[in-house]
Amino acid sequence: ADTFAFTGTVTGAGGITDFDSWRLTANYTGSSGVIDGSWERQDTNSENIKLGTGMSQSSGVFTFPSTGIWRIAFWSEFSHSAASNYNGFYLDYSTNSGGAFSYLNGAWGNADAASRISTLGTEAFLNVSNASTYRIRASASGTNNATYDGNTNVNYTYFTFIRLGDST
């Protein structure tokens, strides 16, 4: 084994300090707009594993509990209402308390007929430098309405949030 000399100070305990997961509990149907159905923190069986303060949510817009580098993942299972060129979602973020949103990431799929099911997911990283003003949301996007599946016991459409470290 190699050994190395170290001079300096090590600070902080390291490790993940915040984790949270939210799911849609009722279906949301649309081809645009914030996916703002009924959201709940996962709360069945072993899924209630929030670490730290946790996110807060209002009408599908989530607020961060602290500054830091955050990993945000969003997954959705949805059904197409007709053959479509595409249906999917955007992840949008705001730095001014929801006054304006910018594109962060997204995912889209297509269907050759009505009632086809798609499952899509994406992840992004966001440097939240001011917890009181940063927001994140998922918005429907498509050429035809899609039904984004919700369920109070199963993760069909859901977010996970992990704080990885301090802001840069």
Contacts in CASP RR format, 6 or more apart in sequence:
PFRMAT RR
TARGET T0000
AUTHOR 0000-0000-0000
METHOD contacts of the structure
MODEL  1
ADTFAFTGTVTGAGGITDFDSWRLTANYTGSSGVIDGSWERQDTNSENIK
LGTGMSQSSGVFTFPSTGIWRIAFWSEFSHSAASNYNGFYLDYSTNSGGA
FSYLNGAWGNADAASRISTLGTEAFLNVSNASTYRIRASASGTNNATYDG
NTNVNYTYFTFIRLGDST
14 165 0 8 1.000
15 165 0 8 1.000
16 51 0 8 1.000
16 162 0 8 1.000
16 163 0 8 1.000
16 164 0 8 1.000
17 51 0 8 1.000
17 52 0 8 1.000
17 66 0 8 1.000
17 163 0 8 1.000
17 165 0 8 1.000
18 51 0 8 1.000
18 52 0 8 1.000
18 53 0 8 1.000
18 54 0 8 1.000
18 65 0 8 1.000
18 66 0 8 1.000
18 161 0 8 1.000
18 162 0 8 1.000
18 163 0 8 1.000
19 49 0 8 1.000
19 50 0 8 1.000
19 51 0 8 1.000
19 52 0 8 1.000
19 160 0 8 1.000
19 161 0 8 1.000
19 162 0 8 1.000
19 163 0 8 1.000
20 41 0 8 1.000
20 50 0 8 1.000
20 51 0 8 1.000
20 52 0 8 1.000
20 54 0 8 1.000
20 55 0 8 1.000
20 160 0 8 1.000
20 161 0 8 1.000
21 41 0 8 1.000
21 42 0 8 1.000
21 47 0 8 1.000
21 49 0 8 1.000
21 50 0 8 1.000
21 155 0 8 1.000
21 158 0 8 1.000
21 159 0 8 1.000
21 160 0 8 1.000
21 161 0 8 1.000
22 39 0 8 1.000
22 40 0 8 1.000
22 41 0 8 1.000
22 42 0 8 1.000
22 55 0 8 1.000
22 57 0 8 1.000
22 62 0 8 1.000
22 158 0 8 1.000
22 159 0 8 1.000
23 39 0 8 1.000
23 40 0 8 1.000
23 42 0 8 1.000
23 150 0 8 1.000
23 151 0 8 1.000
23 152 0 8 1.000
23 154 0 8 1.000
23 155 0 8 1.000
23 156 0 8 1.000
23 157 0 8 1.000
23 158 0 8 1.000
23 159 0 8 1.000
24 35 0 8 1.000
24 37 0 8 1.000
24 38 0 8 1.000
24 39 0 8 1.000
24 76 0 8 1.000
24 148 0 8 1.000
24 149 0 8 1.000
24 150 0 8 1.000
24 151 0 8 1.000
24 156 0 8 1.000
24 157 0 8 1.000
24 158 0 8 1.000
25 37 0 8 1.000
25 38 0 8 1.000
25 39 0 8 1.000
25 40 0 8 1.000
25 150 0 8 1.000
25 151 0 8 1.000
25 152 0 8 1.000
26 37 0 8 1.000
26 38 0 8 1.000
26 150 0 8 1.000
27 147 0 8 1.000
27 148 0 8 1.000
27 149 0 8 1.000
27 150 0 8 1.000
28 35 0 8 1.000
28 36 0 8 1.000
28 37 0 8 1.000
28 140 0 8 1.000
28 147 0 8 1.000
28 148 0 8 1.000
28 150 0 8 1.000
28 157 0 8 1.000
29 81 0 8 1.000
29 145 0 8 1.000
29 146 0 8 1.000
29 147 0 8 1.000
29 148 0 8 1.000
30 140 0 8 1.000
30 145 0 8 1.000
30 146 0 8 1.000
30 147 0 8 1.000
30 148 0 8 1.000
31 87 0 8 1.000
31 140 0 8 1.000
31 141 0 8 1.000
31 142 0 8 1.000
31 143 0 8 1.000
31 144 0 8 1.000
31 145 0 8 1.000
31 146 0 8 1.000
32 139 0 8 1.000
32 140 0 8 1.000
32 141 0 8 1.000
32 142 0 8 1.000
33 139 0 8 1.000
33 140 0 8 1.000
34 59 0 8 1.000
34 60 0 8 1.000
34 61 0 8 1.000
34 137 0 8 1.000
34 138 0 8 1.000
34 139 0 8 1.000
34 140 0 8 1.000
35 60 0 8 1.000
35 76 0 8 1.000
35 89 0 8 1.000
35 137 0 8 1.000
35 138 0 8 1.000
35 139 0 8 1.000
35 140 0 8 1.000
35 148 0 8 1.000
35 157 0 8 1.000
36 59 0 8 1.000
36 60 0 8 1.000
36 61 0 8 1.000
37 60 0 8 1.000
39 57 0 8 1.000
39 60 0 8 1.000
40 152 0 8 1.000
41 48 0 8 1.000
41 50 0 8 1.000
42 48 0 8 1.000
42 49 0 8 1.000
42 155 0 8 1.000
42 158 0 8 1.000
44 152 0 8 1.000
44 153 0 8 1.000
47 155 0 8 1.000
52 65 0 8 1.000
53 65 0 8 1.000
53 66 0 8 1.000
54 65 0 8 1.000
54 161 0 8 1.000
55 62 0 8 1.000
55 63 0 8 1.000
55 64 0 8 1.000
55 65 0 8 1.000
55 159 0 8 1.000
55 161 0 8 1.000
56 62 0 8 1.000
56 63 0 8 1.000
56 65 0 8 1.000
57 63 0 8 1.000
60 137 0 8 1.000
60 138 0 8 1.000
61 98 0 8 1.000
61 135 0 8 1.000
61 136 0 8 1.000
61 137 0 8 1.000
62 135 0 8 1.000
62 136 0 8 1.000
62 137 0 8 1.000
62 159 0 8 1.000
62 161 0 8 1.000
63 131 0 8 1.000
63 134 0 8 1.000
63 135 0 8 1.000
64 70 0 8 1.000
64 128 0 8 1.000
64 131 0 8 1.000
64 134 0 8 1.000
64 135 0 8 1.000
64 136 0 8 1.000
64 161 0 8 1.000
65 131 0 8 1.000
66 128 0 8 1.000
66 131 0 8 1.000
66 163 0 8 1.000
67 128 0 8 1.000
67 129 0 8 1.000
67 130 0 8 1.000
67 131 0 8 1.000
67 166 0 8 1.000
67 167 0 8 1.000
68 127 0 8 1.000
68 128 0 8 1.000
68 129 0 8 1.000
68 163 0 8 1.000
68 164 0 8 1.000
68 165 0 8 1.000
68 166 0 8 1.000
68 167 0 8 1.000
69 125 0 8 1.000
69 126 0 8 1.000
69 127 0 8 1.000
69 128 0 8 1.000
69 163 0 8 1.000
69 164 0 8 1.000
69 165 0 8 1.000
69 166 0 8 1.000
69 167 0 8 1.000
69 168 0 8 1.000
70 125 0 8 1.000
70 126 0 8 1.000
70 127 0 8 1.000
70 128 0 8 1.000
70 161 0 8 1.000
70 162 0 8 1.000
70 163 0 8 1.000
70 164 0 8 1.000
71 123 0 8 1.000
71 124 0 8 1.000
71 125 0 8 1.000
71 160 0 8 1.000
71 161 0 8 1.000
71 162 0 8 1.000
71 164 0 8 1.000
72 91 0 8 1.000
72 104 0 8 1.000
72 123 0 8 1.000
72 124 0 8 1.000
72 125 0 8 1.000
72 126 0 8 1.000
72 136 0 8 1.000
72 159 0 8 1.000
72 160 0 8 1.000
72 161 0 8 1.000
73 121 0 8 1.000
73 122 0 8 1.000
73 123 0 8 1.000
73 159 0 8 1.000
73 160 0 8 1.000
74 89 0 8 1.000
74 91 0 8 1.000
74 121 0 8 1.000
74 122 0 8 1.000
74 123 0 8 1.000
74 138 0 8 1.000
74 158 0 8 1.000
74 159 0 8 1.000
75 119 0 8 1.000
75 120 0 8 1.000
75 121 0 8 1.000
75 155 0 8 1.000
75 157 0 8 1.000
75 158 0 8 1.000
76 88 0 8 1.000
76 89 0 8 1.000
76 119 0 8 1.000
76 120 0 8 1.000
76 121 0 8 1.000
76 138 0 8 1.000
76 148 0 8 1.000
76 149 0 8 1.000
76 156 0 8 1.000
76 157 0 8 1.000
76 158 0 8 1.000
77 117 0 8 1.000
77 118 0 8 1.000
77 119 0 8 1.000
77 148 0 8 1.000
77 149 0 8 1.000
77 156 0 8 1.000
77 157 0 8 1.000
78 87 0 8 1.000
78 88 0 8 1.000
78 117 0 8 1.000
78 118 0 8 1.000
78 119 0 8 1.000
78 120 0 8 1.000
78 146 0 8 1.000
78 147 0 8 1.000
78 148 0 8 1.000
78 149 0 8 1.000
78 157 0 8 1.000
79 115 0 8 1.000
79 116 0 8 1.000
79 117 0 8 1.000
79 118 0 8 1.000
79 146 0 8 1.000
79 147 0 8 1.000
79 149 0 8 1.000
80 87 0 8 1.000
80 111 0 8 1.000
80 113 0 8 1.000
80 114 0 8 1.000
80 115 0 8 1.000
80 116 0 8 1.000
80 118 0 8 1.000
80 144 0 8 1.000
80 146 0 8 1.000
81 114 0 8 1.000
81 144 0 8 1.000
81 145 0 8 1.000
81 146 0 8 1.000
81 147 0 8 1.000
82 111 0 8 1.000
82 113 0 8 1.000
82 114 0 8 1.000
82 144 0 8 1.000
83 111 0 8 1.000
83 112 0 8 1.000
83 113 0 8 1.000
83 114 0 8 1.000
83 144 0 8 1.000
84 110 0 8 1.000
84 111 0 8 1.000
84 142 0 8 1.000
84 143 0 8 1.000
84 144 0 8 1.000
84 146 0 8 1.000
85 110 0 8 1.000
85 142 0 8 1.000
85 143 0 8 1.000
86 108 0 8 1.000
86 109 0 8 1.000
86 110 0 8 1.000
86 141 0 8 1.000
86 142 0 8 1.000
86 143 0 8 1.000
87 108 0 8 1.000
87 109 0 8 1.000
87 110 0 8 1.000
87 111 0 8 1.000
87 118 0 8 1.000
87 140 0 8 1.000
87 141 0 8 1.000
87 142 0 8 1.000
87 143 0 8 1.000
87 144 0 8 1.000
87 146 0 8 1.000
88 106 0 8 1.000
88 107 0 8 1.000
88 108 0 8 1.000
88 109 0 8 1.000
88 118 0 8 1.000
88 120 0 8 1.000
88 140 0 8 1.000
88 141 0 8 1.000
88 142 0 8 1.000
88 146 0 8 1.000
89 106 0 8 1.000
89 107 0 8 1.000
89 108 0 8 1.000
89 120 0 8 1.000
89 138 0 8 1.000
89 139 0 8 1.000
89 140 0 8 1.000
89 141 0 8 1.000
89 148 0 8 1.000
90 103 0 8 1.000
90 104 0 8 1.000
90 105 0 8 1.000
90 106 0 8 1.000
90 138 0 8 1.000
90 139 0 8 1.000
90 141 0 8 1.000
91 103 0 8 1.000
91 104 0 8 1.000
91 105 0 8 1.000
91 106 0 8 1.000
91 122 0 8 1.000
91 124 0 8 1.000
91 136 0 8 1.000
91 137 0 8 1.000
91 138 0 8 1.000
92 101 0 8 1.000
92 102 0 8 1.000
92 103 0 8 1.000
92 104 0 8 1.000
92 136 0 8 1.000
92 137 0 8 1.000
92 138 0 8 1.000
92 139 0 8 1.000
93 101 0 8 1.000
93 102 0 8 1.000
93 104 0 8 1.000
93 126 0 8 1.000
93 134 0 8 1.000
93 135 0 8 1.000
93 136 0 8 1.000
93 137 0 8 1.000
94 100 0 8 1.000
94 101 0 8 1.000
94 102 0 8 1.000
94 133 0 8 1.000
94 134 0 8 1.000
94 135 0 8 1.000
94 136 0 8 1.000
95 102 0 8 1.000
95 130 0 8 1.000
95 133 0 8 1.000
95 134 0 8 1.000
96 133 0 8 1.000
97 132 0 8 1.000
97 133 0 8 1.000
97 135 0 8 1.000
98 135 0 8 1.000
101 135 0 8 1.000
101 137 0 8 1.000
104 124 0 8 1.000
104 126 0 8 1.000
104 136 0 8 1.000
105 122 0 8 1.000
105 123 0 8 1.000
105 124 0 8 1.000
106 122 0 8 1.000
106 141 0 8 1.000
107 120 0 8 1.000
107 121 0 8 1.000
107 122 0 8 1.000
108 120 0 8 1.000
108 141 0 8 1.000
108 142 0 8 1.000
109 118 0 8 1.000
109 120 0 8 1.000
111 118 0 8 1.000
118 146 0 8 1.000
125 164 0 8 1.000
126 134 0 8 1.000
126 136 0 8 1.000
127 167 0 8 1.000
127 168 0 8 1.000
128 134 0 8 1.000
128 167 0 8 1.000
129 167 0 8 1.000
136 159 0 8 1.000
138 159 0 8 1.000
140 146 0 8 1.000
140 148 0 8 1.000
148 156 0 8 1.000
148 157 0 8 1.000
149 156 0 8 1.000
149 157 0 8 1.000
150 156 0 8 1.000
150 157 0 8 1.000
END
